[in-house]
Amino acid sequence: MTEPAPASPLKEKPPSRVPIMITAFGLPGAGQFMQKRWMAGTVITLAVVATLVAFFCYAVRIIWSYYSLAFDFEGSAPPLRPPWRELLATFAVFMVVYVAAVVDVWLGHRRACADWARRRGAARRPPVAKVPSASVVRHKSLDI
């Protein structure tokens, strides 16, 4: 069975921006998977999931501690210090991972565009004609 002929570099489409949009508006790490960068996608997805789980654990802890006061009829005191710092720290870590994922997928897109332009430019470039050097060129008026 014969393999299909590769597409001409001139007919090849430029890289899509869809991975950037999916990473920016969907799950960070999905764009890396679309770019077939499996390790980066796995690391970023795991980091995002871990920071979101930690964030929601702290948020639920804060909400639970205050709403439990409504059902506590013995009059216990509210918690001394809710974990606000931990909540904000996990959100800050999530935002750093999110921005790093978007920048990483954007840089991957730029590399893919540069490779595409290089392939396309090599296919479009006409053959270079050899130009004789100045020492070899002679003017007709010098011929006797």
C-alpha positions as CSV (number, residue, x, y, z in Angstrom):
1,M,0.0,0.0,0.0
2,T,1.4,3.4,-0.9
3,E,1.6,6.3,1.5
4,P,-0.1,9.5,0.6
5,A,2.1,12.2,-0.9
6,P,3.0,15.0,1.6
7,A,1.2,18.3,1.1
8,S,3.1,21.0,-0.7
9,P,4.5,23.6,1.6
10,L,2.8,26.3,-0.4
11,K,-0.7,24.7,0.2
12,E,0.0,24.0,3.9
13,K,-2.2,26.1,6.2
14,P,-0.6,28.3,8.9
15,P,-0.8,27.0,12.5
16,S,-4.2,27.5,14.2
17,R,-4.8,29.8,17.1
18,V,-7.3,27.4,18.6
19,P,-4.9,26.0,21.2
20,I,-4.3,29.5,22.6
21,M,-8.0,30.1,22.9
22,I,-8.7,26.8,24.5
23,T,-5.9,27.4,27.1
24,A,-7.1,30.9,27.7
25,F,-10.8,30.2,28.1
26,G,-10.9,26.5,28.8
27,L,-8.6,24.3,30.8
28,P,-5.0,25.4,30.9
29,G,-2.9,22.6,29.5
30,A,-5.4,21.6,26.8
31,G,-3.7,23.9,24.3
32,Q,-0.4,22.1,25.0
33,F,-2.1,18.8,24.3
34,M,-3.5,20.2,21.0
35,Q,0.1,21.2,20.1
36,K,1.2,17.6,20.8
37,R,3.4,18.7,23.8
38,W,2.3,15.9,26.1
39,M,4.7,16.5,29.0
40,A,4.0,20.3,29.3
41,G,0.3,19.6,29.0
42,T,0.4,17.0,31.8
43,V,2.4,19.2,34.1
44,I,0.3,22.3,33.6
45,T,-3.0,20.4,33.9
46,L,-1.9,18.7,37.2
47,A,-0.7,22.0,38.6
48,V,-4.0,23.7,37.7
49,V,-6.1,20.9,39.2
50,A,-4.0,20.8,42.4
51,T,-4.2,24.5,43.0
52,L,-8.0,24.6,42.3
53,V,-8.6,21.7,44.7
54,A,-6.5,23.4,47.4
55,F,-8.4,26.7,46.7
56,F,-11.8,25.0,47.0
57,C,-10.8,23.1,50.2
58,Y,-9.9,26.4,51.9
59,A,-13.0,28.1,50.6
60,V,-15.3,25.2,51.9
61,R,-13.5,25.3,55.2
62,I,-14.2,29.0,55.6
63,I,-17.8,28.7,54.6
64,W,-18.4,25.6,56.7
65,S,-17.0,27.2,59.8
66,Y,-19.3,30.3,59.6
67,Y,-22.4,28.4,58.5
68,S,-22.0,25.9,61.3
69,L,-22.4,28.7,63.8
70,A,-26.1,29.0,62.7
71,F,-26.7,25.4,63.9
72,D,-24.6,25.5,67.0
73,F,-27.1,26.3,69.8
74,E,-24.5,26.1,72.6
75,G,-22.9,29.4,71.6
76,S,-19.4,28.4,70.6
77,A,-17.1,31.2,69.4
78,P,-16.4,31.7,65.7
79,P,-12.9,30.6,64.5
80,L,-10.1,32.9,65.6
81,R,-8.6,33.3,62.2
82,P,-10.1,31.9,59.0
83,P,-7.5,30.7,56.5
84,W,-7.8,33.8,54.3
85,R,-4.0,33.9,53.6
86,E,-4.0,30.3,52.5
87,L,-7.0,30.9,50.3
88,L,-5.4,33.9,48.6
89,A,-2.1,32.2,48.3
90,T,-3.6,29.2,46.5
91,F,-5.5,31.6,44.2
92,A,-2.2,33.5,43.4
93,V,-0.5,30.2,42.6
94,F,-3.3,29.3,40.3
95,M,-3.1,32.6,38.5
96,V,0.7,32.2,38.1
97,V,0.2,28.7,36.6
98,Y,-2.7,30.0,34.4
99,V,-0.6,32.9,33.0
100,A,2.4,30.6,32.5
101,A,0.2,28.1,30.6
102,V,-1.2,30.9,28.3
103,V,2.3,32.3,27.6
104,D,3.7,28.8,27.0
105,V,1.0,27.9,24.4
106,W,1.5,31.3,22.8
107,L,5.2,30.8,22.5
108,G,4.6,27.3,21.1
109,H,2.3,28.9,18.5
110,R,5.0,31.4,17.6
111,R,7.5,28.6,17.1
112,A,5.0,26.7,14.9
113,C,4.4,29.8,12.8
114,A,8.2,30.4,12.4
115,D,8.6,26.8,11.3
116,W,5.7,27.1,8.9
117,A,7.1,30.4,7.4
118,R,10.5,28.8,7.1
119,R,9.1,25.8,5.2
120,R,6.9,28.0,3.1
121,G,9.8,30.4,2.3
122,A,12.1,27.6,1.3
123,A,9.4,26.3,-1.1
124,R,8.7,29.7,-2.6
125,R,12.3,30.9,-3.0
126,P,13.4,30.9,-6.6
127,P,16.7,29.3,-7.4
128,V,19.5,31.8,-7.0
129,A,21.4,32.6,-10.2
130,K,25.1,32.8,-9.9
131,V,26.4,36.3,-10.5
132,P,30.0,36.6,-11.7
133,S,32.3,38.5,-9.4
134,A,33.4,42.0,-10.3
135,S,36.9,40.9,-11.3
136,V,35.6,38.6,-14.0
137,V,33.1,41.0,-15.5
138,R,34.5,42.9,-18.5
139,H,33.0,45.8,-20.3
140,K,32.5,45.6,-24.0
141,S,34.4,48.8,-24.7
142,L,37.5,47.2,-23.3
143,D,37.5,44.5,-25.9
144,I,39.6,45.4,-28.9
